[in-house]
Amino acid sequence: MNPTASELLEIINTYFPRLNLLPEDQVSIKPLPDKWSKKEIIGHLIDSAQNNIRRFIIAQYEDNPVITYRQDDWVRINNYQSYSLKDLLQLWYLLNKQICTILNHSSKEVFQRNCQTESLHTIEWLAKDYIKHLKHHLHQILDLQPIAYP
């Protein structure tokens, strides 16, 4: 198994049960009108997974594809606040399992291909950054020791 995919699988299998214990009413609270609820942060992680799936696939057959997204617009348009926590978590889990599948079936050469986000990065860098980003937000959602993320 690819080491990054293995790490991601361990993360989702560790955090998924803990996320499922969160009370629906607590994850729906918005700290401020312009700040995301924990439910919306989970939605943001869903958006991040979708955009990274796209990056990891398209960069395999296009040179330096440009794949960015406007996170606030994605969260607003997807209206994650109206979803049940159970549905959001199931989607989050399955999208991350799909990322593991893609990474496991990608050659070493693929990991050196580039994709343009805000700047140009290799697929390997993007996959590792995805894990840092994911852990940062999971710790926010679960009120664990903060993990810094640029």
Backbone as a printed PyTorch tensor [residue, N CA C, xyz], in Angstrom:
tensor([[[  0.8490,  -1.1830,   0.0000],
         [  0.0000,   0.0000,   0.0000],
         [  0.8920,   1.2430,   0.0000]],

        [[  0.4810,   2.2360,  -0.7350],
         [  1.1840,   3.5170,  -0.7670],
         [  1.1940,   4.1060,   0.6450]],

        [[  2.3550,   4.6310,   1.1150],
         [  2.4200,   5.1390,   2.4960],
         [  1.4460,   6.2840,   2.7820]],

        [[  1.2280,   7.1740,   1.8310],
         [  0.2940,   8.2780,   2.0520],
         [ -1.1370,   7.7470,   2.1270]],

        [[ -1.4680,   6.8130,   1.2560],
         [ -2.8000,   6.2030,   1.2930],
         [ -3.0030,   5.4350,   2.5890]],

        [[ -1.9690,   4.7610,   3.0360],
         [ -2.0380,   4.0190,   4.2880],
         [ -2.2800,   4.9610,   5.4670]],

        [[ -1.5880,   6.0950,   5.4750],
         [ -1.7810,   7.0830,   6.5430],
         [ -3.1980,   7.6490,   6.5050]],

        [[ -3.6800,   7.9440,   5.3090],
         [ -5.0410,   8.4730,   5.1770],
         [ -6.0650,   7.4500,   5.6520]],

        [[ -5.8850,   6.2050,   5.2780],
         [ -6.8190,   5.1630,   5.7100],
         [ -6.8320,   5.0300,   7.2310]],

        [[ -5.6750,   5.1100,   7.8420],
         [ -5.5910,   5.0520,   9.2970],
         [ -6.3270,   6.2370,   9.9300]],

        [[ -6.1660,   7.4170,   9.3430],
         [ -6.8370,   8.6170,   9.8670],
         [ -8.3540,   8.4660,   9.7930]],

        [[ -8.8490,   8.0740,   8.6290],
         [-10.3140,   8.0010,   8.5030],
         [-10.8950,   6.8920,   9.3860]],

        [[-10.1680,   5.7990,   9.5100],
         [-10.6660,   4.7140,  10.3690],
         [-10.5760,   5.0590,  11.8480]],

        [[ -9.6540,   5.9270,  12.2300],
         [ -9.5270,   6.3630,  13.6200],
         [-10.5570,   7.4290,  13.9630]],

        [[-10.7150,   8.4040,  13.0840],
         [-11.5610,   9.5570,  13.3970],
         [-13.0500,   9.3260,  13.0860]],

        [[-13.3650,   8.4940,  12.1130],
         [-14.7630,   8.2830,  11.7210],
         [-15.6480,   7.8680,  12.9000]],

        [[-15.2460,   6.8860,  13.7160],
         [-16.1040,   6.5230,  14.8590],
         [-16.2730,   7.6720,  15.8500]],

        [[-15.2290,   8.4460,  16.0490],
         [-15.3100,   9.5800,  16.9830],
         [-16.2480,  10.6530,  16.4420]],

        [[-16.1860,  10.8980,  15.1520],
         [-17.0680,  11.8900,  14.5370],
         [-18.5280,  11.4720,  14.6610]],

        [[-18.7710,  10.1760,  14.5580],
         [-20.1430,   9.6650,  14.6500],
         [-20.7440,   9.8090,  16.0410]],

        [[-19.9310,  10.0940,  17.0340],
         [-20.4310,  10.2900,  18.4000],
         [-20.8530,  11.7320,  18.6660]],

        [[-20.5510,  12.6190,  17.7330],
         [-20.8850,  14.0340,  17.9450],
         [-22.3990,  14.2380,  17.9200]],

        [[-22.9190,  15.0410,  18.8410],
         [-24.3580,  15.3270,  18.8490],
         [-24.7280,  16.3060,  17.7210]],

        [[-25.7630,  15.9730,  17.0090],
         [-26.2290,  16.7840,  15.8700],
         [-26.4450,  18.2430,  16.2650]],

        [[-27.0520,  18.4740,  17.4080],
         [-27.3470,  19.8590,  17.7900],
         [-26.0710,  20.6640,  18.0390]],

        [[-25.0280,  20.0310,  18.5290],
         [-23.7840,  20.7580,  18.8010],
         [-23.0000,  21.0640,  17.5270]],

        [[-23.0180,  20.1630,  16.5670],
         [-22.2570,  20.4100,  15.3320],
         [-22.9560,  21.4130,  14.4210]],

        [[-24.1960,  21.7160,  14.7110],
         [-24.9500,  22.6700,  13.9010],
         [-24.7930,  24.1160,  14.3610]],

        [[-24.1830,  24.3260,  15.5120],
         [-24.0290,  25.6720,  16.0650],
         [-22.9940,  26.4580,  15.2700]],

        [[-23.3900,  27.6480,  14.8270],
         [-22.4580,  28.5470,  14.1550],
         [-21.9190,  29.5090,  15.2180]],

        [[-20.5830,  29.5340,  15.4190],
         [-20.0340,  30.4090,  16.4650],
         [-20.3220,  31.8870,  16.2100]],

        [[-20.3410,  32.2670,  14.9550],
         [-20.7080,  33.6190,  14.5210],
         [-21.4310,  33.4710,  13.1910]],

        [[-22.2630,  34.4500,  12.8170],
         [-23.0040,  34.3090,  11.5560],
         [-22.1140,  34.0620,  10.3340]],

        [[-20.8910,  34.5970,  10.3490],
         [-20.0150,  34.4350,   9.1850],
         [-18.9530,  33.3540,   9.3900]],

        [[-19.0890,  32.5410,  10.4510],
         [-18.1520,  31.4390,  10.7210],
         [-18.8640,  30.1090,  10.5140]],

        [[-18.1260,  29.1250,  10.0460],
         [-18.7050,  27.8100,   9.7890],
         [-19.0260,  27.0600,  11.0760]],

        [[-20.1260,  26.3340,  11.0440],
         [-20.4230,  25.3750,  12.1040],
         [-19.5060,  24.1660,  11.9000]],

        [[-19.4650,  23.2800,  12.8590],
         [-18.6630,  22.0610,  12.6980],
         [-19.2040,  21.2200,  11.5490]],

        [[-20.4940,  21.2600,  11.3670],
         [-21.1090,  20.5450,  10.2480],
         [-20.6040,  21.1170,   8.9180]],

        [[-20.4860,  22.4290,   8.8460],
         [-19.9820,  23.0730,   7.6340],
         [-18.4900,  22.8130,   7.4400]],

        [[-17.7570,  22.6570,   8.5310],
         [-16.3420,  22.2900,   8.4000],
         [-16.2340,  20.8820,   7.8100]],

        [[-17.0970,  19.9820,   8.2350],
         [-17.1270,  18.6350,   7.6370],
         [-17.4570,  18.7600,   6.1520]],

        [[-18.3970,  19.6360,   5.8220],
         [-18.7100,  19.8840,   4.4080],
         [-17.5040,  20.4060,   3.6570]],

        [[-16.7590,  21.2900,   4.2780],
         [-15.5300,  21.8040,   3.6730],
         [-14.5490,  20.6570,   3.4090]],

        [[-14.4620,  19.7050,   4.3270],
         [-13.5860,  18.5480,   4.1160],
         [-14.0880,  17.6760,   2.9690]],

        [[-15.3820,  17.6200,   2.7940],
         [-15.9590,  16.9050,   1.6520],
         [-15.5520,  17.6050,   0.3520]],

        [[-15.6760,  18.9330,   0.3340],
         [-15.2750,  19.7010,  -0.8530],
         [-13.7900,  19.5110,  -1.1550]],

        [[-12.9850,  19.5300,  -0.1130],
         [-11.5470,  19.3440,  -0.2730],
         [-11.2610,  17.9650,  -0.8640]],

        [[-11.9480,  16.9460,  -0.3690],
         [-11.7590,  15.5920,  -0.9050],
         [-12.1530,  15.5450,  -2.3770]],

        [[-13.2790,  16.1580,  -2.7230],
         [-13.7210,  16.1390,  -4.1260],
         [-12.7240,  16.8350,  -5.0470]],

        [[-12.2300,  17.9760,  -4.6050],
         [-11.2800,  18.7160,  -5.4300],
         [ -9.9460,  17.9900,  -5.5380]],

        [[ -9.5380,  17.3310,  -4.4730],
         [ -8.2880,  16.5750,  -4.5430],
         [ -8.4260,  15.3100,  -5.3660]],

        [[ -9.5620,  14.6620,  -5.3200],
         [ -9.8040,  13.5240,  -6.2120],
         [ -9.6200,  13.9900,  -7.6580]],

        [[-10.2100,  15.1090,  -7.9700],
         [-10.0940,  15.6630,  -9.3230],
         [ -8.6290,  15.9390,  -9.6830]],

        [[ -7.8940,  16.5390,  -8.7600],
         [ -6.4730,  16.8240,  -8.9980],
         [ -5.6900,  15.5380,  -9.2360]],

        [[ -5.9030,  14.5440,  -8.3570],
         [ -5.1380,  13.3070,  -8.4350],
         [ -5.4340,  12.5240,  -9.7110]],

        [[ -6.6090,  12.6960, -10.2660],
         [ -6.9620,  11.9960, -11.5020],
         [ -6.5170,  12.7950, -12.7260]],

        [[ -6.9110,  14.0430, -12.8100],
         [ -6.6370,  14.8350, -14.0160],
         [ -5.1400,  15.0320, -14.2290]],

        [[ -4.3820,  15.1770, -13.1590],
         [ -2.9290,  15.3560, -13.3020],
         [ -2.2570,  14.1110, -13.8920]],

        [[ -2.9650,  13.0040, -13.9330],
         [ -2.3960,  11.7920, -14.5200],
         [ -2.4770,  11.7940, -16.0440]],

        [[ -3.3800,  12.6030, -16.6090],
         [ -3.4800,  12.6180, -18.0660],
         [ -3.3860,  14.0040, -18.6920]],

        [[ -3.2960,  15.0480, -17.8660],
         [ -3.0600,  16.4010, -18.3720],
         [ -1.8010,  16.9440, -17.7220]],

        [[ -1.0710,  17.7490, -18.4700],
         [  0.1160,  18.3830, -17.9080],
         [ -0.2730,  19.6610, -17.1760]],

        [[  0.1130,  19.7350, -15.9130],
         [ -0.0880,  20.9170, -15.0800],
         [ -1.5170,  21.4740, -15.1090]],

        [[ -2.5260,  20.6300, -14.8510],
         [ -3.8860,  21.1630, -14.8380],
         [ -4.0450,  22.2010, -13.7280]],

        [[ -4.9510,  23.1270, -13.9460],
         [ -5.2510,  24.1530, -12.9480],
         [ -6.5700,  23.7820, -12.2890]],

        [[ -6.5120,  23.4400, -11.0040],
         [ -7.7180,  23.0400, -10.2820],
         [ -7.7280,  23.7570,  -8.9340]],

        [[ -8.5250,  24.8040,  -8.8730],
         [ -8.6990,  25.5730,  -7.6480],
         [-10.1790,  25.5570,  -7.2920]],

        [[-10.4910,  26.0220,  -6.1140],
         [-11.8950,  26.1980,  -5.7600],
         [-12.0260,  27.2580,  -4.6900]],

        [[-13.1950,  27.8730,  -4.6690],
         [-13.4790,  28.9290,  -3.6880],
         [-14.2680,  28.3000,  -2.5500]],

        [[-13.5540,  28.0270,  -1.4640],
         [-14.1090,  27.2110,  -0.3930],
         [-15.3710,  27.7890,   0.2410]],

        [[-15.4290,  29.0840,   0.4570],
         [-16.6350,  29.6540,   1.0680],
         [-17.8480,  29.4850,   0.1620]],

        [[-17.6490,  29.6800,  -1.1320],
         [-18.7500,  29.4910,  -2.0800],
         [-19.2050,  28.0370,  -2.1170]],

        [[-18.2550,  27.1090,  -2.1030],
         [-18.6100,  25.6910,  -2.1250],
         [-19.4420,  25.3140,  -0.8970]],

        [[-19.0240,  25.7680,   0.2790],
         [-19.7670,  25.4360,   1.5020],
         [-21.1580,  26.0550,   1.4480]],

        [[-21.2380,  27.3060,   1.0190],
         [-22.5410,  27.9900,   0.9490],
         [-23.4570,  27.3110,  -0.0640]],

        [[-22.9570,  27.0560,  -1.2550],
         [-23.7910,  26.4890,  -2.3240],
         [-24.2260,  25.0600,  -2.0040]],

        [[-23.3540,  24.2910,  -1.3620],
         [-23.7180,  22.9170,  -0.9850],
         [-24.6840,  22.8560,   0.1980]],

        [[-24.8250,  23.9760,   0.9320],
         [-25.7750,  24.0670,   2.0310],
         [-25.6300,  22.9070,   3.0270]],

        [[-24.4010,  22.6640,   3.4480],
         [-24.1260,  21.5620,   4.3680],
         [-24.8540,  21.6960,   5.7010]],

        [[-25.1910,  22.9020,   6.0800],
         [-25.8840,  23.1290,   7.3490],
         [-27.2220,  22.3850,   7.3900]],

        [[-27.8130,  22.1440,   6.2290],
         [-29.1290,  21.4960,   6.1920],
         [-29.0600,  19.9610,   6.1490]],

        [[-27.8640,  19.4090,   6.0180],
         [-27.7200,  17.9540,   5.9360],
         [-27.6880,  17.3270,   7.3170]],

        [[-28.0220,  16.0590,   7.3840],
         [-27.8510,  15.3390,   8.6420],
         [-26.3610,  15.0340,   8.8010]],

        [[-25.9050,  15.0290,  10.0220],
         [-24.5060,  14.7230,  10.2970],
         [-24.1490,  13.3320,   9.7800]],

        [[-25.0260,  12.3850,   9.9700],
         [-24.7800,  11.0050,   9.5250],
         [-24.4990,  10.9560,   8.0170]],

        [[-25.2990,  11.6580,   7.2250],
         [-25.0950,  11.6730,   5.7740],
         [-23.7680,  12.3360,   5.3990]],

        [[-23.4610,  13.4600,   6.0610],
         [-22.1980,  14.1470,   5.7720],
         [-21.0090,  13.2500,   6.0920]],

        [[-21.0560,  12.5780,   7.2170],
         [-19.9380,  11.7220,   7.6170],
         [-19.7790,  10.5260,   6.6880]],

        [[-20.8780,   9.9790,   6.2460],
         [-20.7990,   8.8510,   5.3080],
         [-20.1540,   9.2890,   3.9940]],

        [[-20.5620,  10.4420,   3.4930],
         [-19.9810,  10.9650,   2.2620],
         [-18.4960,  11.2550,   2.4570]],

        [[-18.1390,  11.9000,   3.5650],
         [-16.7460,  12.1990,   3.8680],
         [-15.9030,  10.9190,   3.9000]],

        [[-16.4120,   9.9050,   4.5690],
         [-15.7010,   8.6390,   4.6940],
         [-15.4850,   7.9890,   3.3130]],

        [[-16.5310,   7.9120,   2.5340],
         [-16.4290,   7.2490,   1.2260],
         [-15.5160,   8.0100,   0.2590]],

        [[-15.5730,   9.3330,   0.2740],
         [-14.6760,  10.1070,  -0.5900],
         [-13.2190,   9.8800,  -0.2080]],

        [[-12.9370,   9.7970,   1.0770],
         [-11.5640,   9.5550,   1.5120],
         [-11.1060,   8.1370,   1.1960]],

        [[-12.0110,   7.1730,   1.2710],
         [-11.6620,   5.8130,   0.8300],
         [-11.3270,   5.8200,  -0.6580]],

        [[-12.0470,   6.6310,  -1.4300],
         [-11.7660,   6.7240,  -2.8620],
         [-10.3920,   7.3380,  -3.1080]],

        [[-10.0150,   8.3410,  -2.3240],
         [ -8.6800,   8.9210,  -2.4480],
         [ -7.6280,   7.8430,  -2.1850]],

        [[ -7.8450,   7.0110,  -1.1740],
         [ -6.9050,   5.9180,  -0.8940],
         [ -6.7790,   4.9920,  -2.1020]],

        [[ -7.8930,   4.6700,  -2.7190],
         [ -7.8780,   3.8070,  -3.8980],
         [ -7.0800,   4.4430,  -5.0320]],

        [[ -7.3250,   5.7150,  -5.2850],
         [ -6.6070,   6.4160,  -6.3590],
         [ -5.1080,   6.4430,  -6.0700]],

        [[ -4.7310,   6.8090,  -4.8590],
         [ -3.3120,   6.8830,  -4.5140],
         [ -2.6460,   5.5090,  -4.5910]],

        [[ -3.3620,   4.4840,  -4.1800],
         [ -2.8050,   3.1260,  -4.2330],
         [ -2.6200,   2.6110,  -5.6440]],

        [[ -3.3910,   3.1080,  -6.5670],
         [ -3.3020,   2.6460,  -7.9580],
         [ -2.5410,   3.6200,  -8.8460]],

        [[ -1.8360,   4.5450,  -8.2400],
         [ -1.0270,   5.5020,  -8.9980],
         [  0.4370,   5.0830,  -8.9380]],

        [[  1.1040,   5.2000, -10.0550],
         [  2.5210,   4.8270, -10.1040],
         [  3.3810,   5.8740,  -9.4090]],

        [[  4.6170,   5.5140,  -9.1260],
         [  5.5570,   6.4540,  -8.5050],
         [  5.7530,   7.6740,  -9.3980]],

        [[  5.7210,   7.4730, -10.6980],
         [  5.8860,   8.5780, -11.6380],
         [  4.7360,   9.5810, -11.5270]],

        [[  3.5490,   9.0760, -11.2920],
         [  2.3740,   9.9450, -11.1660],
         [  2.5530,  10.9260, -10.0080]],

        [[  3.1530,  10.4630,  -8.9280],
         [  3.3210,  11.3150,  -7.7520],
         [  4.2490,  12.5000,  -8.0260]],

        [[  5.0120,  12.4280,  -9.1100],
         [  5.9080,  13.5370,  -9.4660],
         [  5.2860,  14.4700, -10.5050]],

        [[  4.0980,  14.1430, -10.9770],
         [  3.3980,  15.0350, -11.9100],
         [  2.8690,  16.2500, -11.1490]],

        [[  2.6500,  17.3230, -11.8630],
         [  2.2520,  18.5860, -11.2370],
         [  0.7880,  18.9230, -11.4500]],

        [[  0.2800,  19.6960, -10.5100],
         [ -1.0600,  20.2610, -10.5970],
         [ -0.9840,  21.6660, -10.0260]],

        [[ -1.6430,  22.5870, -10.7020],
         [ -1.6670,  23.9760, -10.2640],
         [ -2.8810,  24.1950,  -9.3620]],

        [[ -2.6230,  24.6010,  -8.1230],
         [ -3.7000,  25.0540,  -7.2450],
         [ -3.4840,  26.5620,  -7.1620]],

        [[ -3.2090,  27.0820,  -5.9870],
         [ -2.7950,  28.4900,  -5.9210],
         [ -1.3640,  28.6310,  -6.4440]],

        [[ -0.6060,  27.5270,  -6.3620],
         [  0.7350,  27.4530,  -6.9450],
         [  0.9440,  26.0280,  -7.4550]],

        [[  2.0480,  25.8180,  -8.1400],
         [  2.3210,  24.5200,  -8.7540],
         [  2.9070,  23.5590,  -7.7190]],

        [[  2.3130,  22.3540,  -7.6230],
         [  2.7860,  21.3400,  -6.6790],
         [  2.7180,  19.9690,  -7.3280]],

        [[  3.5490,  19.0530,  -6.8090],
         [  3.4510,  17.6730,  -7.2630],
         [  2.2400,  17.0110,  -6.6080]],

        [[  1.7950,  15.9230,  -7.2030],
         [  0.7030,  15.1410,  -6.6150],
         [  1.1290,  14.6330,  -5.2350]],

        [[  2.3900,  14.2390,  -5.1070],
         [  2.8800,  13.7820,  -3.8090],
         [  2.7410,  14.8790,  -2.7530]],

        [[  3.1350,  16.0940,  -3.0900],
         [  3.0260,  17.2120,  -2.1500],
         [  1.5620,  17.4730,  -1.8120]],

        [[  0.7000,  17.4630,  -2.8230],
         [ -0.7260,  17.7190,  -2.5970],
         [ -1.3480,  16.6560,  -1.6910]],

        [[ -0.9650,  15.3960,  -1.8800],
         [ -1.5130,  14.3170,  -1.0590],
         [ -1.0860,  14.4800,   0.4020]],

        [[  0.1670,  14.8220,   0.6210],
         [  0.6500,  15.0230,   1.9880],
         [  0.0180,  16.2730,   2.6160]],

        [[ -0.1280,  17.3110,   1.8260],
         [ -0.7650,  18.5280,   2.3160],
         [ -2.2380,  18.2660,   2.6450]],

        [[ -2.8950,  17.4460,   1.8350],
         [ -4.2860,  17.0880,   2.0870],
         [ -4.4290,  16.4660,   3.4800]],

        [[ -3.4980,  15.5950,   3.8440],
         [ -3.5460,  14.9440,   5.1540],
         [ -3.3480,  15.9680,   6.2760]],

        [[ -2.4150,  16.8990,   6.1040],
         [ -2.2100,  17.9410,   7.1210],
         [ -3.4760,  18.7790,   7.2950]],

        [[ -4.0620,  19.1620,   6.1820],
         [ -5.2920,  19.9610,   6.1910],
         [ -6.4280,  19.1960,   6.8740]],

        [[ -6.5510,  17.9370,   6.5370],
         [ -7.5930,  17.0840,   7.1050],
         [ -7.4400,  16.9800,   8.6210]],

        [[ -6.2370,  16.6910,   9.0880],
         [ -6.0030,  16.5560,  10.5240],
         [ -6.2570,  17.8780,  11.2590]],

        [[ -5.8550,  18.9800,  10.6480],
         [ -6.1060,  20.2980,  11.2470],
         [ -7.6020,  20.4770,  11.5370]],

        [[ -8.4330,  20.1990,  10.5380],
         [ -9.8700,  20.4040,  10.7120],
         [-10.5210,  19.3310,  11.5900]],

        [[-10.0380,  18.1010,  11.5300],
         [-10.5950,  17.0650,  12.4030],
         [-10.3690,  17.4260,  13.8720]],

        [[ -9.2140,  17.9960,  14.1630],
         [ -8.9430,  18.4080,  15.5370],
         [ -9.8340,  19.5830,  15.9480]],

        [[-10.1450,  20.4640,  15.0010],
         [-11.0960,  21.5520,  15.2870],
         [-12.4690,  20.9770,  15.6200]],

        [[-12.9390,  20.0920,  14.7900],
         [-14.2800,  19.5290,  14.9390],
         [-14.4230,  18.7750,  16.2590]],

        [[-13.3850,  18.0150,  16.6130],
         [-13.4480,  17.1660,  17.8040],
         [-12.9110,  17.8450,  19.0630]],

        [[-12.5890,  19.1400,  18.9600],
         [-12.0550,  19.8990,  20.0970],
         [-10.8150,  19.2290,  20.7000]],

        [[ -9.9220,  18.7880,  19.8280],
         [ -8.6590,  18.1880,  20.2470],
         [ -7.5570,  19.2340,  20.1940]],

        [[ -6.3700,  18.8510,  20.6290],
         [ -5.2160,  19.7530,  20.5850],
         [ -5.0660,  20.3100,  19.1630]],

        [[ -5.0310,  21.6330,  19.0140],
         [ -4.9420,  22.2180,  17.6700],
         [ -3.6970,  21.7550,  16.9070]],

        [[ -3.9000,  21.5550,  15.6190],
         [ -2.7860,  21.2570,  14.7110],
         [ -2.6980,  22.4300,  13.7520]],

        [[ -1.5650,  23.0720,  13.7400],
         [ -1.3810,  24.2470,  12.8650],
         [ -1.4220,  23.8220,  11.4040]],

        [[ -2.0410,  24.6540,  10.6170],
         [ -2.0510,  24.4570,   9.1750],
         [ -1.9250,  25.8370,   8.5470]],

        [[ -0.9780,  25.9700,   7.6110],
         [ -0.7430,  27.3200,   7.0340],
         [ -1.9840,  27.9830,   6.4870]]])
